Amino acid sequence: MHIDLPSLSLIIEHPIAIAGGAGARIHVADGRIWLTEEDCLEDVFLGPGASYTLKQPGRVVIESEGTARVTVEAHVSVEAERPLMSRLASAWQALAHRVSASRRGWSTPAFAQ
């Protein structure tokens, strides 16, 4: 199962880097770009109307010839994010415990946590 995140429109005038973008789709609205994916030997060149789906989970650098307008559409796998959700739930429980403790009149000093 995938959740579609809102697309992100970017104006590229200088090189940018995206980390962990595997599965994200890059669409060029205006201008020309080239991108280099980590662990890939060849650059990808895209002109107006062209799209490319990132294949590698590592870093990708996107550069433009002059100014380019691109859209990045990302897809996040719910299964892949479960460890993150577990960490967030644990952090939430810890915060609730602290709030409860402070209401009882005592709390753990920040330096002791």
PDB file as gemmi writes it, atoms N, CA and C in Angstrom:
CRYST1    1.000    1.000    1.000  90.00  90.00  90.00 P 1                      
ATOM      1  N   MET A   1       0.849  -1.182   0.000  1.00  0.00           N  
ATOM      2  CA  MET A   1       0.000   0.000   0.000  1.00  0.00           C  
ATOM      3  C   MET A   1       0.885   1.233   0.000  1.00  0.00           C  
ATOM      4  N   HIS A   2       0.553   2.188  -0.860  1.00  0.00           N  
ATOM      5  CA  HIS A   2       1.291   3.442  -0.916  1.00  0.00           C  
ATOM      6  C   HIS A   2       0.357   4.607  -0.626  1.00  0.00           C  
ATOM      7  N   ILE A   3       0.908   5.616   0.023  1.00  0.00           N  
ATOM      8  CA  ILE A   3       0.177   6.851   0.279  1.00  0.00           C  
ATOM      9  C   ILE A   3       0.770   7.910  -0.631  1.00  0.00           C  
ATOM     10  N   ASP A   4      -0.045   8.594  -1.398  1.00  0.00           N  
ATOM     11  CA  ASP A   4       0.452   9.673  -2.237  1.00  0.00           C  
ATOM     12  C   ASP A   4       0.593  10.938  -1.406  1.00  0.00           C  
ATOM     13  N   LEU A   5       1.810  11.438  -1.357  1.00  0.00           N  
ATOM     14  CA  LEU A   5       2.060  12.703  -0.673  1.00  0.00           C  
ATOM     15  C   LEU A   5       1.829  13.838  -1.662  1.00  0.00           C  
ATOM     16  N   PRO A   6       1.547  15.027  -1.175  1.00  0.00           N  
ATOM     17  CA  PRO A   6       1.378  16.148  -2.088  1.00  0.00           C  
ATOM     18  C   PRO A   6       2.653  16.348  -2.904  1.00  0.00           C  
ATOM     19  N   SER A   7       2.478  16.777  -4.128  1.00  0.00           N  
ATOM     20  CA  SER A   7       3.653  17.036  -4.951  1.00  0.00           C  
ATOM     21  C   SER A   7       4.298  18.351  -4.508  1.00  0.00           C  
ATOM     22  N   LEU A   8       5.560  18.468  -4.813  1.00  0.00           N  
ATOM     23  CA  LEU A   8       6.341  19.633  -4.429  1.00  0.00           C  
ATOM     24  C   LEU A   8       6.860  20.281  -5.694  1.00  0.00           C  
ATOM     25  N   SER A   9       6.534  21.543  -5.912  1.00  0.00           N  
ATOM     26  CA  SER A   9       7.036  22.275  -7.080  1.00  0.00           C  
ATOM     27  C   SER A   9       8.277  23.050  -6.680  1.00  0.00           C  
ATOM     28  N   LEU A  10       9.300  22.953  -7.520  1.00  0.00           N  
ATOM     29  CA  LEU A  10      10.566  23.614  -7.235  1.00  0.00           C  
ATOM     30  C   LEU A  10      11.030  24.416  -8.435  1.00  0.00           C  
ATOM     31  N   ILE A  11      11.632  25.558  -8.167  1.00  0.00           N  
ATOM     32  CA  ILE A  11      12.353  26.315  -9.185  1.00  0.00           C  
ATOM     33  C   ILE A  11      13.824  26.019  -8.910  1.00  0.00           C  
ATOM     34  N   ILE A  12      14.496  25.455  -9.886  1.00  0.00           N  
ATOM     35  CA  ILE A  12      15.897  25.079  -9.687  1.00  0.00           C  
ATOM     36  C   ILE A  12      16.784  26.047 -10.450  1.00  0.00           C  
ATOM     37  N   GLU A  13      17.616  26.748  -9.703  1.00  0.00           N  
ATOM     38  CA  GLU A  13      18.604  27.657 -10.295  1.00  0.00           C  
ATOM     39  C   GLU A  13      20.011  27.236  -9.913  1.00  0.00           C  
ATOM     40  N   HIS A  14      20.115  26.486  -8.814  1.00  0.00           N  
ATOM     41  CA  HIS A  14      21.387  25.983  -8.299  1.00  0.00           C  
ATOM     42  C   HIS A  14      21.199  24.503  -8.003  1.00  0.00           C  
ATOM     43  N   PRO A  15      22.278  23.730  -7.941  1.00  0.00           N  
ATOM     44  CA  PRO A  15      22.138  22.303  -7.636  1.00  0.00           C  
ATOM     45  C   PRO A  15      21.433  22.081  -6.298  1.00  0.00           C  
ATOM     46  N   ILE A  16      20.561  21.069  -6.265  1.00  0.00           N  
ATOM     47  CA  ILE A  16      19.901  20.673  -5.025  1.00  0.00           C  
ATOM     48  C   ILE A  16      20.127  19.187  -4.836  1.00  0.00           C  
ATOM     49  N   ALA A  17      19.998  18.724  -3.604  1.00  0.00           N  
ATOM     50  CA  ALA A  17      20.143  17.299  -3.307  1.00  0.00           C  
ATOM     51  C   ALA A  17      18.895  16.817  -2.583  1.00  0.00           C  
ATOM     52  N   ILE A  18      18.472  15.610  -2.926  1.00  0.00           N  
ATOM     53  CA  ILE A  18      17.342  14.957  -2.267  1.00  0.00           C  
ATOM     54  C   ILE A  18      17.861  13.639  -1.728  1.00  0.00           C  
ATOM     55  N   ALA A  19      17.556  13.340  -0.477  1.00  0.00           N  
ATOM     56  CA  ALA A  19      17.994  12.081   0.123  1.00  0.00           C  
ATOM     57  C   ALA A  19      16.814  11.129   0.230  1.00  0.00           C  
ATOM     58  N   GLY A  20      17.078   9.859   0.010  1.00  0.00           N  
ATOM     59  CA  GLY A  20      16.054   8.833   0.184  1.00  0.00           C  
ATOM     60  C   GLY A  20      14.871   8.978  -0.740  1.00  0.00           C  
ATOM     61  N   GLY A  21      15.115   9.296  -1.986  1.00  0.00           N  
ATOM     62  CA  GLY A  21      14.017   9.579  -2.904  1.00  0.00           C  
ATOM     63  C   GLY A  21      13.549   8.432  -3.767  1.00  0.00           C  
ATOM     64  N   ALA A  22      13.982   7.203  -3.502  1.00  0.00           N  
ATOM     65  CA  ALA A  22      13.594   6.081  -4.373  1.00  0.00           C  
ATOM     66  C   ALA A  22      12.083   6.042  -4.544  1.00  0.00           C  
ATOM     67  N   GLY A  23      11.641   5.944  -5.783  1.00  0.00           N  
ATOM     68  CA  GLY A  23      10.219   5.903  -6.078  1.00  0.00           C  
ATOM     69  C   GLY A  23       9.607   7.259  -6.358  1.00  0.00           C  
ATOM     70  N   ALA A  24      10.308   8.341  -6.020  1.00  0.00           N  
ATOM     71  CA  ALA A  24       9.787   9.683  -6.304  1.00  0.00           C  
ATOM     72  C   ALA A  24       9.878   9.939  -7.807  1.00  0.00           C  
ATOM     73  N   ARG A  25       8.894  10.633  -8.342  1.00  0.00           N  
ATOM     74  CA  ARG A  25       8.871  10.957  -9.766  1.00  0.00           C  
ATOM     75  C   ARG A  25       9.219  12.421  -9.947  1.00  0.00           C  
ATOM     76  N   ILE A  26      10.190  12.688 -10.800  1.00  0.00           N  
ATOM     77  CA  ILE A  26      10.603  14.048 -11.123  1.00  0.00           C  
ATOM     78  C   ILE A  26      10.002  14.392 -12.477  1.00  0.00           C  
ATOM     79  N   HIS A  27       9.243  15.478 -12.553  1.00  0.00           N  
ATOM     80  CA  HIS A  27       8.635  15.920 -13.807  1.00  0.00           C  
ATOM     81  C   HIS A  27       9.107  17.342 -14.098  1.00  0.00           C  
ATOM     82  N   VAL A  28       9.598  17.557 -15.309  1.00  0.00           N  
ATOM     83  CA  VAL A  28      10.091  18.878 -15.705  1.00  0.00           C  
ATOM     84  C   VAL A  28       8.971  19.637 -16.410  1.00  0.00           C  
ATOM     85  N   ALA A  29       8.592  20.776 -15.847  1.00  0.00           N  
ATOM     86  CA  ALA A  29       7.568  21.622 -16.462  1.00  0.00           C  
ATOM     87  C   ALA A  29       8.211  22.581 -17.458  1.00  0.00           C  
ATOM     88  N   ASP A  30       9.307  23.221 -17.053  1.00  0.00           N  
ATOM     89  CA  ASP A  30      10.026  24.175 -17.904  1.00  0.00           C  
ATOM     90  C   ASP A  30      11.520  24.015 -17.688  1.00  0.00           C  
ATOM     91  N   GLY A  31      12.300  24.250 -18.733  1.00  0.00           N  
ATOM     92  CA  GLY A  31      13.747  24.204 -18.631  1.00  0.00           C  
ATOM     93  C   GLY A  31      14.299  22.809 -18.864  1.00  0.00           C  
ATOM     94  N   ARG A  32      15.595  22.673 -18.615  1.00  0.00           N  
ATOM     95  CA  ARG A  32      16.279  21.380 -18.755  1.00  0.00           C  
ATOM     96  C   ARG A  32      17.055  21.097 -17.484  1.00  0.00           C  
ATOM     97  N   ILE A  33      17.002  19.845 -17.050  1.00  0.00           N  
ATOM     98  CA  ILE A  33      17.750  19.433 -15.863  1.00  0.00           C  
ATOM     99  C   ILE A  33      18.542  18.170 -16.169  1.00  0.00           C  
ATOM    100  N   TRP A  34      19.494  17.908 -15.291  1.00  0.00           N  
ATOM    101  CA  TRP A  34      20.101  16.594 -15.281  1.00  0.00           C  
ATOM    102  C   TRP A  34      20.229  16.186 -13.833  1.00  0.00           C  
ATOM    103  N   LEU A  35      20.128  14.886 -13.616  1.00  0.00           N  
ATOM    104  CA  LEU A  35      20.222  14.405 -12.244  1.00  0.00           C  
ATOM    105  C   LEU A  35      21.189  13.238 -12.173  1.00  0.00           C  
ATOM    106  N   THR A  36      21.811  13.130 -11.031  1.00  0.00           N  
ATOM    107  CA  THR A  36      22.771  12.063 -10.774  1.00  0.00           C  
ATOM    108  C   THR A  36      22.324  11.339  -9.519  1.00  0.00           C  
ATOM    109  N   GLU A  37      22.003  10.046  -9.665  1.00  0.00           N  
ATOM    110  CA  GLU A  37      21.619   9.232  -8.514  1.00  0.00           C  
ATOM    111  C   GLU A  37      22.852   8.555  -7.938  1.00  0.00           C  
ATOM    112  N   GLU A  38      22.896   8.476  -6.615  1.00  0.00           N  
ATOM    113  CA  GLU A  38      23.974   7.772  -5.936  1.00  0.00           C  
ATOM    114  C   GLU A  38      23.991   6.320  -6.412  1.00  0.00           C  
ATOM    115  N   ASP A  39      25.161   5.790  -6.646  1.00  0.00           N  
ATOM    116  CA  ASP A  39      25.381   4.409  -7.103  1.00  0.00           C  
ATOM    117  C   ASP A  39      24.915   4.161  -8.531  1.00  0.00           C  
ATOM    118  N   CYS A  40      24.681   5.203  -9.317  1.00  0.00           N  
ATOM    119  CA  CYS A  40      24.361   5.052 -10.740  1.00  0.00           C  
ATOM    120  C   CYS A  40      25.506   5.647 -11.552  1.00  0.00           C  
ATOM    121  N   LEU A  41      25.880   4.973 -12.620  1.00  0.00           N  
ATOM    122  CA  LEU A  41      27.023   5.426 -13.411  1.00  0.00           C  
ATOM    123  C   LEU A  41      26.665   6.503 -14.433  1.00  0.00           C  
ATOM    124  N   GLU A  42      25.396   6.603 -14.807  1.00  0.00           N  
ATOM    125  CA  GLU A  42      25.006   7.552 -15.842  1.00  0.00           C  
ATOM    126  C   GLU A  42      24.085   8.637 -15.294  1.00  0.00           C  
ATOM    127  N   ASP A  43      24.270   9.855 -15.804  1.00  0.00           N  
ATOM    128  CA  ASP A  43      23.365  10.951 -15.482  1.00  0.00           C  
ATOM    129  C   ASP A  43      22.103  10.816 -16.333  1.00  0.00           C  
ATOM    130  N   VAL A  44      21.025  11.429 -15.872  1.00  0.00           N  
ATOM    131  CA  VAL A  44      19.760  11.441 -16.604  1.00  0.00           C  
ATOM    132  C   VAL A  44      19.479  12.888 -16.994  1.00  0.00           C  
ATOM    133  N   PHE A  45      19.210  13.120 -18.270  1.00  0.00           N  
ATOM    134  CA  PHE A  45      18.922  14.453 -18.787  1.00  0.00           C  
ATOM    135  C   PHE A  45      17.446  14.532 -19.154  1.00  0.00           C  
ATOM    136  N   LEU A  46      16.774  15.593 -18.689  1.00  0.00           N  
ATOM    137  CA  LEU A  46      15.339  15.743 -18.936  1.00  0.00           C  
ATOM    138  C   LEU A  46      15.028  17.149 -19.429  1.00  0.00           C  
ATOM    139  N   GLY A  47      14.133  17.227 -20.425  1.00  0.00           N  
ATOM    140  CA  GLY A  47      13.668  18.504 -20.942  1.00  0.00           C  
ATOM    141  C   GLY A  47      12.208  18.719 -20.568  1.00  0.00           C  
ATOM    142  N   PRO A  48      11.605  19.794 -21.059  1.00  0.00           N  
ATOM    143  CA  PRO A  48      10.212  20.111 -20.736  1.00  0.00           C  
ATOM    144  C   PRO A  48       9.267  18.953 -21.071  1.00  0.00           C  
ATOM    145  N   GLY A  49       8.416  18.615 -20.124  1.00  0.00           N  
ATOM    146  CA  GLY A  49       7.439  17.552 -20.313  1.00  0.00           C  
ATOM    147  C   GLY A  49       7.942  16.158 -19.976  1.00  0.00           C  
ATOM    148  N   ALA A  50       9.239  15.990 -19.755  1.00  0.00           N  
ATOM    149  CA  ALA A  50       9.812  14.672 -19.456  1.00  0.00           C  
ATOM    150  C   ALA A  50       9.718  14.359 -17.965  1.00  0.00           C  
ATOM    151  N   SER A  51       9.651  13.067 -17.658  1.00  0.00           N  
ATOM    152  CA  SER A  51       9.589  12.603 -16.266  1.00  0.00           C  
ATOM    153  C   SER A  51      10.574  11.469 -16.055  1.00  0.00           C  
ATOM    154  N   TYR A  52      10.956  11.269 -14.805  1.00  0.00           N  
ATOM    155  CA  TYR A  52      11.864  10.190 -14.446  1.00  0.00           C  
ATOM    156  C   TYR A  52      11.540   9.754 -13.024  1.00  0.00           C  
ATOM    157  N   THR A  53      11.525   8.447 -12.792  1.00  0.00           N  
ATOM    158  CA  THR A  53      11.297   7.919 -11.449  1.00  0.00           C  
ATOM    159  C   THR A  53      12.636   7.499 -10.849  1.00  0.00           C  
ATOM    160  N   LEU A  54      12.941   8.035  -9.663  1.00  0.00           N  
ATOM    161  CA  LEU A  54      14.209   7.725  -9.007  1.00  0.00           C  
ATOM    162  C   LEU A  54      14.248   6.253  -8.607  1.00  0.00           C  
ATOM    163  N   LYS A  55      15.384   5.626  -8.846  1.00  0.00           N  
ATOM    164  CA  LYS A  55      15.525   4.198  -8.606  1.00  0.00           C  
ATOM    165  C   LYS A  55      16.302   3.861  -7.338  1.00  0.00           C  
ATOM    166  N   GLN A  56      17.176   4.737  -6.906  1.00  0.00           N  
ATOM    167  CA  GLN A  56      18.065   4.451  -5.782  1.00  0.00           C  
ATOM    168  C   GLN A  56      17.575   5.130  -4.495  1.00  0.00           C  
ATOM    169  N   PRO A  57      17.756   4.476  -3.336  1.00  0.00           N  
ATOM    170  CA  PRO A  57      17.324   5.070  -2.067  1.00  0.00           C  
ATOM    171  C   PRO A  57      18.283   6.131  -1.549  1.00  0.00           C  
ATOM    172  N   GLY A  58      19.454   6.233  -2.137  1.00  0.00           N  
ATOM    173  CA  GLY A  58      20.449   7.201  -1.659  1.00  0.00           C  
ATOM    174  C   GLY A  58      20.163   8.614  -2.128  1.00  0.00           C  
ATOM    175  N   ARG A  59      21.206   9.376  -2.226  1.00  0.00           N  
ATOM    176  CA  ARG A  59      21.130  10.796  -2.563  1.00  0.00           C  
ATOM    177  C   ARG A  59      21.052  10.992  -4.076  1.00  0.00           C  
ATOM    178  N   VAL A  60      20.313  12.006  -4.495  1.00  0.00           N  
ATOM    179  CA  VAL A  60      20.262  12.407  -5.902  1.00  0.00           C  
ATOM    180  C   VAL A  60      20.523  13.909  -5.965  1.00  0.00           C  
ATOM    181  N   VAL A  61      21.353  14.312  -6.914  1.00  0.00           N  
ATOM    182  CA  VAL A  61      21.643  15.732  -7.118  1.00  0.00           C  
ATOM    183  C   VAL A  61      20.980  16.147  -8.423  1.00  0.00           C  
ATOM    184  N   ILE A  62      20.225  17.251  -8.355  1.00  0.00           N  
ATOM    185  CA  ILE A  62      19.532  17.776  -9.529  1.00  0.00           C  
ATOM    186  C   ILE A  62      20.121  19.142  -9.853  1.00  0.00           C  
ATOM    187  N   GLU A  63      20.508  19.307 -11.119  1.00  0.00           N  
ATOM    188  CA  GLU A  63      21.065  20.571 -11.582  1.00  0.00           C  
ATOM    189  C   GLU A  63      20.296  21.017 -12.815  1.00  0.00           C  
ATOM    190  N   SER A  64      20.362  22.310 -13.118  1.00  0.00           N  
ATOM    191  CA  SER A  64      19.623  22.832 -14.262  1.00  0.00           C  
ATOM    192  C   SER A  64      20.531  23.640 -15.174  1.00  0.00           C  
ATOM    193  N   GLU A  65      20.094  23.749 -16.421  1.00  0.00           N  
ATOM    194  CA  GLU A  65      20.722  24.667 -17.361  1.00  0.00           C  
ATOM    195  C   GLU A  65      19.935  25.960 -17.249  1.00  0.00           C  
ATOM    196  N   GLY A  66      20.454  26.924 -16.551  1.00  0.00           N  
ATOM    197  CA  GLY A  66      19.696  28.145 -16.283  1.00  0.00           C  
ATOM    198  C   GLY A  66      18.683  27.894 -15.183  1.00  0.00           C  
ATOM    199  N   THR A  67      17.437  28.252 -15.433  1.00  0.00           N  
ATOM    200  CA  THR A  67      16.364  28.053 -14.455  1.00  0.00           C  
ATOM    201  C   THR A  67      15.413  26.987 -14.986  1.00  0.00           C  
ATOM    202  N   ALA A  68      15.005  26.083 -14.096  1.00  0.00           N  
ATOM    203  CA  ALA A  68      14.055  25.038 -14.476  1.00  0.00           C  
ATOM    204  C   ALA A  68      12.982  24.941 -13.411  1.00  0.00           C  
ATOM    205  N   ARG A  69      11.782  24.560 -13.831  1.00  0.00           N  
ATOM    206  CA  ARG A  69      10.676  24.341 -12.893  1.00  0.00           C  
ATOM    207  C   ARG A  69      10.328  22.865 -12.951  1.00  0.00           C  
ATOM    208  N   VAL A  70      10.395  22.211 -11.778  1.00  0.00           N  
ATOM    209  CA  VAL A  70      10.119  20.775 -11.702  1.00  0.00           C  
ATOM    210  C   VAL A  70       9.097  20.489 -10.612  1.00  0.00           C  
ATOM    211  N   THR A  71       8.474  19.329 -10.738  1.00  0.00           N  
ATOM    212  CA  THR A  71       7.560  18.829  -9.716  1.00  0.00           C  
ATOM    213  C   THR A  71       8.120  17.500  -9.227  1.00  0.00           C  
ATOM    214  N   VAL A  72       8.142  17.329  -7.915  1.00  0.00           N  
ATOM    215  CA  VAL A  72       8.573  16.068  -7.319  1.00  0.00           C  
ATOM    216  C   VAL A  72       7.350  15.444  -6.677  1.00  0.00           C  
ATOM    217  N   GLU A  73       6.994  14.251  -7.129  1.00  0.00           N  
ATOM    218  CA  GLU A  73       5.876  13.508  -6.553  1.00  0.00           C  
ATOM    219  C   GLU A  73       6.457  12.311  -5.823  1.00  0.00           C  
ATOM    220  N   ALA A  74       6.210  12.225  -4.527  1.00  0.00           N  
ATOM    221  CA  ALA A  74       6.794  11.155  -3.717  1.00  0.00           C  
ATOM    222  C   ALA A  74       5.731  10.148  -3.311  1.00  0.00           C  
ATOM    223  N   HIS A  75       6.150   8.921  -3.093  1.00  0.00           N  
ATOM    224  CA  HIS A  75       5.281   7.852  -2.615  1.00  0.00           C  
ATOM    225  C   HIS A  75       5.982   7.202  -1.427  1.00  0.00           C  
ATOM    226  N   VAL A  76       5.260   7.049  -0.333  1.00  0.00           N  
ATOM    227  CA  VAL A  76       5.840   6.460   0.864  1.00  0.00           C  
ATOM    228  C   VAL A  76       5.105   5.173   1.174  1.00  0.00           C  
ATOM    229  N   SER A  77       5.833   4.116   1.388  1.00  0.00           N  
ATOM    230  CA  SER A  77       5.239   2.831   1.727  1.00  0.00           C  
ATOM    231  C   SER A  77       4.879   2.822   3.207  1.00  0.00           C  
ATOM    232  N   VAL A  78       3.636   2.510   3.511  1.00  0.00           N  
ATOM    233  CA  VAL A  78       3.191   2.466   4.904  1.00  0.00           C  
ATOM    234  C   VAL A  78       3.986   1.428   5.678  1.00  0.00           C  
ATOM    235  N   GLU A  79       4.237   0.264   5.064  1.00  0.00           N  
ATOM    236  CA  GLU A  79       4.984  -0.788   5.737  1.00  0.00           C  
ATOM    237  C   GLU A  79       6.397  -0.327   6.104  1.00  0.00           C  
ATOM    238  N   ALA A  80       7.018   0.450   5.215  1.00  0.00           N  
ATOM    239  CA  ALA A  80       8.371   0.920   5.469  1.00  0.00           C  
ATOM    240  C   ALA A  80       8.410   1.935   6.607  1.00  0.00           C  
ATOM    241  N   GLU A  81       7.305   2.591   6.881  1.00  0.00           N  
ATOM    242  CA  GLU A  81       7.286   3.627   7.895  1.00  0.00           C  
ATOM    243  C   GLU A  81       6.865   3.116   9.273  1.00  0.00           C  
ATOM    244  N   ARG A  82       6.519   1.842   9.398  1.00  0.00           N  
ATOM    245  CA  ARG A  82       6.087   1.341  10.698  1.00  0.00           C  
ATOM    246  C   ARG A  82       7.122   1.536  11.802  1.00  0.00           C  
ATOM    247  N   PRO A  83       8.437   1.312  11.551  1.00  0.00           N  
ATOM    248  CA  PRO A  83       9.405   1.591  12.616  1.00  0.00           C  
ATOM    249  C   PRO A  83       9.350   3.046  13.078  1.00  0.00           C  
ATOM    250  N   LEU A  84       9.152   3.967  12.150  1.00  0.00           N  
ATOM    251  CA  LEU A  84       9.025   5.376  12.514  1.00  0.00           C  
ATOM    252  C   LEU A  84       7.795   5.585  13.380  1.00  0.00           C  
ATOM    253  N   MET A  85       6.677   4.992  13.000  1.00  0.00           N  
ATOM    254  CA  MET A  85       5.450   5.140  13.784  1.00  0.00           C  
ATOM    255  C   MET A  85       5.636   4.572  15.185  1.00  0.00           C  
ATOM    256  N   SER A  86       6.365   3.475  15.296  1.00  0.00           N  
ATOM    257  CA  SER A  86       6.631   2.886  16.600  1.00  0.00           C  
ATOM    258  C   SER A  86       7.451   3.840  17.469  1.00  0.00           C  
ATOM    259  N   ARG A  87       8.474   4.469  16.863  1.00  0.00           N  
ATOM    260  CA  ARG A  87       9.287   5.438  17.616  1.00  0.00           C  
ATOM    261  C   ARG A  87       8.448   6.637  18.038  1.00  0.00           C  
ATOM    262  N   LEU A  88       7.567   7.110  17.147  1.00  0.00           N  
ATOM    263  CA  LEU A  88       6.708   8.235  17.497  1.00  0.00           C  
ATOM    264  C   LEU A  88       5.756   7.872  18.637  1.00  0.00           C  
ATOM    265  N   ALA A  89       5.216   6.656  18.600  1.00  0.00           N  
ATOM    266  CA  ALA A  89       4.318   6.219  19.672  1.00  0.00           C  
ATOM    267  C   ALA A  89       5.072   6.163  20.999  1.00  0.00           C  
ATOM    268  N   SER A  90       6.304   5.660  20.984  1.00  0.00           N  
ATOM    269  CA  SER A  90       7.107   5.607  22.210  1.00  0.00           C  
ATOM    270  C   SER A  90       7.404   7.003  22.741  1.00  0.00           C  
ATOM    271  N   ALA A  91       7.737   7.914  21.843  1.00  0.00           N  
ATOM    272  CA  ALA A  91       8.011   9.294  22.260  1.00  0.00           C  
ATOM    273  C   ALA A  91       6.756   9.932  22.844  1.00  0.00           C  
ATOM    274  N   TRP A  92       5.610   9.663  22.243  1.00  0.00           N  
ATOM    275  CA  TRP A  92       4.347  10.201  22.740  1.00  0.00           C  
ATOM    276  C   TRP A  92       4.060   9.665  24.135  1.00  0.00           C  
ATOM    277  N   GLN A  93       4.271   8.373  24.362  1.00  0.00           N  
ATOM    278  CA  GLN A  93       4.045   7.778  25.681  1.00  0.00           C  
ATOM    279  C   GLN A  93       4.981   8.388  26.716  1.00  0.00           C  
ATOM    280  N   ALA A  94       6.249   8.612  26.336  1.00  0.00           N  
ATOM    281  CA  ALA A  94       7.202   9.226  27.260  1.00  0.00           C  
ATOM    282  C   ALA A  94       6.772  10.642  27.621  1.00  0.00           C  
ATOM    283  N   LEU A  95       6.292  11.393  26.634  1.00  0.00           N  
ATOM    284  CA  LEU A  95       5.822  12.755  26.893  1.00  0.00           C  
ATOM    285  C   LEU A  95       4.601  12.732  27.811  1.00  0.00           C  
ATOM    286  N   ALA A  96       3.670  11.829  27.553  1.00  0.00           N  
ATOM    287  CA  ALA A  96       2.478  11.721  28.405  1.00  0.00           C  
ATOM    288  C   ALA A  96       2.872  11.364  29.831  1.00  0.00           C  
ATOM    289  N   HIS A  97       3.876  10.501  29.994  1.00  0.00           N  
ATOM    290  CA  HIS A  97       4.350  10.127  31.333  1.00  0.00           C  
ATOM    291  C   HIS A  97       4.936  11.347  32.048  1.00  0.00           C  
ATOM    292  N   ARG A  98       5.728  12.151  31.318  1.00  0.00           N  
ATOM    293  CA  ARG A  98       6.312  13.351  31.923  1.00  0.00           C  
ATOM    294  C   ARG A  98       5.242  14.338  32.356  1.00  0.00           C  
ATOM    295  N   VAL A  99       4.242  14.540  31.498  1.00  0.00           N  
ATOM    296  CA  VAL A  99       3.162  15.471  31.837  1.00  0.00           C  
ATOM    297  C   VAL A  99       2.431  14.970  33.067  1.00  0.00           C  
ATOM    298  N   SER A 100       2.154  13.680  33.119  1.00  0.00           N  
ATOM    299  CA  SER A 100       1.482  13.081  34.273  1.00  0.00           C  
ATOM    300  C   SER A 100       2.320  13.255  35.538  1.00  0.00           C  
ATOM    301  N   ALA A 101       3.623  13.027  35.432  1.00  0.00           N  
ATOM    302  CA  ALA A 101       4.519  13.170  36.577  1.00  0.00           C  
ATOM    303  C   ALA A 101       4.575  14.614  37.059  1.00  0.00           C  
ATOM    304  N   SER A 102       4.603  15.563  36.135  1.00  0.00           N  
ATOM    305  CA  SER A 102       4.684  16.965  36.547  1.00  0.00           C  
ATOM    306  C   SER A 102       3.394  17.415  37.218  1.00  0.00           C  
ATOM    307  N   ARG A 103       2.279  16.819  36.850  1.00  0.00           N  
ATOM    308  CA  ARG A 103       1.011  17.152  37.498  1.00  0.00           C  
ATOM    309  C   ARG A 103       0.980  16.646  38.933  1.00  0.00           C  
ATOM    310  N   ARG A 104       1.757  15.602  39.226  1.00  0.00           N  
ATOM    311  CA  ARG A 104       1.816  15.083  40.588  1.00  0.00           C  
ATOM    312  C   ARG A 104       2.801  15.884  41.441  1.00  0.00           C  
ATOM    313  N   GLY A 105       3.437  16.887  40.854  1.00  0.00           N  
ATOM    314  CA  GLY A 105       4.303  17.751  41.636  1.00  0.00           C  
ATOM    315  C   GLY A 105       5.776  17.420  41.544  1.00  0.00           C  
ATOM    316  N   TRP A 106       6.159  16.460  40.736  1.00  0.00           N  
ATOM    317  CA  TRP A 106       7.570  16.176  40.567  1.00  0.00           C  
ATOM    318  C   TRP A 106       7.844  15.877  39.107  1.00  0.00           C  
ATOM    319  N   SER A 107       9.083  16.091  38.710  1.00  0.00           N  
ATOM    320  CA  SER A 107       9.470  15.772  37.347  1.00  0.00           C  
ATOM    321  C   SER A 107      10.948  15.416  37.325  1.00  0.00           C  
ATOM    322  N   THR A 108      11.340  14.724  36.312  1.00  0.00           N  
ATOM    323  CA  THR A 108      12.740  14.349  36.148  1.00  0.00           C  
ATOM    324  C   THR A 108      13.468  15.525  35.532  1.00  0.00           C  
ATOM    325  N   PRO A 109      14.602  15.955  36.130  1.00  0.00           N  
ATOM    326  CA  PRO A 109      15.355  17.055  35.533  1.00  0.00           C  
ATOM    327  C   PRO A 109      15.804  16.695  34.120  1.00  0.00           C  
ATOM    328  N   ALA A 110      15.850  17.686  33.239  1.00  0.00           N  
ATOM    329  CA  ALA A 110      16.194  17.448  31.841  1.00  0.00           C  
ATOM    330  C   ALA A 110      17.579  16.816  31.702  1.00  0.00           C  
ATOM    331  N   PHE A 111      18.545  17.209  32.579  1.00  0.00           N  
ATOM    332  CA  PHE A 111      19.906  16.680  32.448  1.00  0.00           C  
ATOM    333  C   PHE A 111      19.983  15.203  32.877  1.00  0.00           C  
ATOM    334  N   ALA A 112      19.000  14.692  33.574  1.00  0.00           N  
ATOM    335  CA  ALA A 112      19.024  13.312  34.069  1.00  0.00           C  
ATOM    336  C   ALA A 112      18.313  12.369  33.118  1.00  0.00           C  
ATOM    337  N   GLN A 113      17.768  12.880  32.021  1.00  0.00           N  
ATOM    338  CA  GLN A 113      16.986  12.029  31.104  1.00  0.00           C  
ATOM    339  C   GLN A 113      17.845  11.468  30.029  1.00  0.00           C  
TER     340      GLN A 113                                                      
END                                                                             
